Amino acid sequence: MKILNHEFQGPFDHNKGFKRNFACVYTIVSPNGKLIDVGQTQEVNNRIPNHDRKKCWLSNGCPDKQLYIYTSNNEQYRLKLESAIRNSFATACGIR
């Protein structure tokens, strides 16, 4: 899935972890293609499965396989990309 000219991999189940931890920008996308949430993390396995906005994801029709990721080890780049996505889309969850 392309978001702001970046290829995000997925969908993955946001209830499960990955075999290895990695840094990424993550998005939650509803089955009808609406961007629900965006964020960034240094350790995907520590952030996603127990996310504090998971109730919001569920209430917006995203029970499991709606996670898309863009991997990057550069924290400044992740923060800029997260901000650009958040400013370009009206997400239902998270800071606007």
Secondary structure, DSSP 8 states (H G I E B T S, - for coil): -EETTEE-EEEE-TTS--SS---EEEEEE-TTS-EEEEEEES-HHHHSTT-TTHHHHHHTT-SSS-EEEEE-S-HHHHHHHHHHHHHHS--SSS--
